[in-house]
Amino acid sequence: MWEIMKILHQISIFMTHLSNYGNDRLGLYTFANLANFVKSSTNLNLQTLPPVQLAQKYFELFPEQTDPLWQNPCDDKRHRDIWSRDKTCDHLPKFLVIGPQKTGTTALYLFLLMHPSIISNLPSPKTFEEVQFFNGNNYHKGIDWYMDFFPTPSNATTDLVFEKSANYFHSEDAPKRAASLIPKAKIITILIDPSDRAYSWYQHQRSHQDPAALKFNFYEVITSSQWASSEIRTLQKRCLTPGWYAVHIERWLAHYPASQLLIIDGQQLRSDPATVMDEVQKFLGVSPHYNYSEALTFDLQKGFWCQLLEGGKTKCLGKSKGRKYPPMDQESREFLSSYYRDHNVELSKLLHRLGQPLPSWLRQELQKVSLPFLRDCKGVDLPMDLVPPPLSHLEKLPKLKKDLRATQILKYSVLQ
Ligand SMILES: Nc1ncnc2c1ncn2[C@@H]1O[C@H](COP(=O)(O)OS(=O)(=O)O)[C@@H](OP(=O)(O)O)[C@H]1O
């Protein structure tokens, strides 16, 4: 029951909950008594509307509140105590694999599932193994919707529930939303050369019959101008922007401490997954220690590391992971090296600040920085929002809070 009361041209809105998590009726009781008091002791005219109209009125007055930010109901002991008995705090993930897409996130997902104490979400009918809660409209379905994806762990203290949604990485909203709901969660990201990631995404879209990917070659897509059709520009954006690694990681670091973030070298995950999985286990603090050297085997036919099953059989990822396609053409490779140059420099500084080693692909890219023959991406008439900001400008940015700086970088590239 919601009521609107006008006092001296101001609108006061009293909201009561028909029931809350604990079926606590104190709100209703207080509200009914307050309304009785106002009716009997003043000349004020109390008005009400049916709930949906009242909600519309409310959001007209407070449009900023149409975008909620869910907090963890388990954080406050008073709330936990009144929570109904069929709700549990164990249905929230302890860690997230955030992507970006095409870096090996499904391989990591499969390997994690092999661990006896690691449990993933239940599959989504629409997005399969990914829940995709924090990045898009699913977020508005609320935390009960999200928590229903997680099974109750058999041992809540030692088992680790997780989810991987590879498009959280470059989402503007996901870091803020995730940190509000699961601030103690650990975050895992995987990085490969952003040029290879872009090409893999293009090939992914081709095999999903994206008309732009079928009609235009990779170079045409990544170098399209602002006058290109919207379908080609959408594809171009999905190829290019997730690879602005430093910008996206800074956004996560504005909401999570660096100690909760693990950055995996995707090339190493592909070539030496057992070593990476040891690092992941250490980071997660999971027990028992699982021996991935014995549990994984290189499958010659697939050309990738796979799970070793009993009897020597292997369980590999399906055809959509590790696709066969021709290597990237030299022209595109050079364009992308130039395009990502400043972002890669920023990434190397970021990794240095975090005390993390540089992956080999990044070292190679940094060596190219001064090469005169690199095709200069700035000569290409890219759409405004895809022009990478020059490094000199990043240096001049005021020392803002980390998240603001990241936003500033994005804004700059939009304005340029
Ligand atoms: N073990 C193993 N098996 C299969 N594939 C592997 C493996 N390790 C890494 N990779 C690389 O993972 C790439 C797909 O990445 P994602 O799983 O993140 O893609 S997706 O965003 O979920 O669609 C996929 O990209 P493509 O080669 O372009 O298909 C692989 O190169």
The ligand as an SDF file (V2000), in Angstrom:
LIG
                    3D

 31 33  0  0  0  0  0  0  0  0999 V2000
   41.0090  -26.2640  -24.1020 N   0  0  0  0  0  0  0  0  0  0  0  0
   40.3910  -25.4980  -24.9860 C   0  0  0  0  0  0  0  0  0  0  0  0
   39.4520  -26.0160  -25.8090 N   0  0  0  0  0  0  0  0  0  0  0  0
   38.8260  -25.2300  -26.7220 C   0  0  0  0  0  0  0  0  0  0  0  0
   39.0640  -23.9040  -26.8860 N   0  0  0  0  0  0  0  0  0  0  0  0
   40.0050  -23.3610  -26.0890 C   0  0  0  0  0  0  0  0  0  0  0  0
   40.6890  -24.1180  -25.1190 C   0  0  0  0  0  0  0  0  0  0  0  0
   41.5560  -23.2860  -24.4950 N   0  0  0  0  0  0  0  0  0  0  0  0
   41.4230  -22.0950  -25.0420 C   0  0  0  0  0  0  0  0  0  0  0  0
   40.4870  -22.1260  -26.0120 N   0  0  0  0  0  0  0  0  0  0  0  0
   40.0900  -20.9700  -26.8090 C   0  0  0  0  0  0  0  0  0  0  0  0
   38.8210  -20.5420  -26.3110 O   0  0  0  0  0  0  0  0  0  0  0  0
   38.2470  -19.7590  -27.3360 C   0  0  0  0  0  0  0  0  0  0  0  0
   36.7610  -19.5550  -27.0460 C   0  0  0  0  0  0  0  0  0  0  0  0
   36.7060  -18.6810  -25.9570 O   0  0  0  0  0  0  0  0  0  0  0  0
   35.4460  -18.5710  -25.0060 P   0  0  0  0  0  0  0  0  0  0  0  0
   35.1200  -19.9060  -24.4750 O   0  0  0  0  0  0  0  0  0  0  0  0
   35.7590  -17.5080  -24.0320 O   0  0  0  0  0  0  0  0  0  0  0  0
   34.3470  -18.1040  -26.0430 O   0  0  0  0  0  0  0  0  0  0  0  0
   32.8930  -17.5550  -25.7010 S   0  0  0  0  0  0  0  0  0  0  0  0
   33.0310  -16.1240  -25.4280 O   0  0  0  0  0  0  0  0  0  0  0  0
   32.3560  -18.2920  -24.5500 O   0  0  0  0  0  0  0  0  0  0  0  0
   32.1130  -17.7940  -26.9420 O   0  0  0  0  0  0  0  0  0  0  0  0
   38.5290  -20.5090  -28.5940 C   0  0  0  0  0  0  0  0  0  0  0  0
   38.5730  -19.5580  -29.6220 O   0  0  0  0  0  0  0  0  0  0  0  0
   38.5300  -19.9610  -31.1780 P   0  0  0  0  0  0  0  0  0  0  0  0
   39.8190  -20.7170  -31.4000 O   0  0  0  0  0  0  0  0  0  0  0  0
   38.4870  -18.6780  -31.9260 O   0  0  0  0  0  0  0  0  0  0  0  0
   37.3170  -20.8190  -31.3930 O   0  0  0  0  0  0  0  0  0  0  0  0
   39.8610  -21.2090  -28.2900 C   0  0  0  0  0  0  0  0  0  0  0  0
   40.9450  -20.6700  -28.9770 O   0  0  0  0  0  0  0  0  0  0  0  0
  1  2  1  0
  2  3  1  0
  2  7  2  0
  3  4  2  0
  4  5  1  0
  5  6  2  0
  6  7  1  0
  6 10  1  0
  7  8  1  0
  8  9  2  0
  9 10  1  0
 10 11  1  0
 11 12  1  0
 11 30  1  0
 12 13  1  0
 13 14  1  0
 13 24  1  0
 14 15  1  0
 15 16  1  0
 16 17  2  0
 16 18  1  0
 16 19  1  0
 19 20  1  0
 20 21  2  0
 20 22  2  0
 20 23  1  0
 24 25  1  0
 24 30  1  0
 25 26  1  0
 26 27  2  0
 26 28  1  0
 26 29  1  0
 30 31  1  0
M  END
$$$$
